[in-house]
Amino acid sequence: MADDLIDPELGTLDWDDQLQYWRNEDFPLSERGTISLSLSPSSDDDHAPPRCESLLALLRSSIAWVRRHEPDLRLAVALRMIDLYNETWREDEFDPTPINAETFADRIHLTSLDVDAEGELTLYFDDGDIEMFGGHSIVATLSTDHKLTTNPYLIG
């Protein structure tokens, strides 16, 4: 079992023994709101204090990068999901005509950021107030060099 982590910038990251990661359920990311933040260690060695500090540094740098690029991330997701929405999920009641990627990007909100010990990021977005995908979340995974590793997909 790992201890909770307390960081002046990140707040308290509670250890979830069942899921094996640290989590802050109410992290203030931007003016758009708070997100759920999690940090996944790769092994039991990551629980040792020196490794925890390097993981916290990785998490801080990942958050800083996401803060700087969050609008671009939403647009990148929108560009890859817009056809699915317009061709399959769009309802005339909410969108009588197809919408563009910018409108799509404005509707979605980052709700969760997961960072693994290698620096890969998994971002979860809600599908907007009108639930463009019936309330399903949109998932995007970024490599350590912050490139999408696959097309975003729906879960939930």
Summary of the structure (lengths in Angstrom):
residues: 156
radius of gyration: 16.8
end to end distance: 29.0
largest distance: 55.7
contacts: 432
relative contact order: 0.14
helix: 33%
strand: 33%
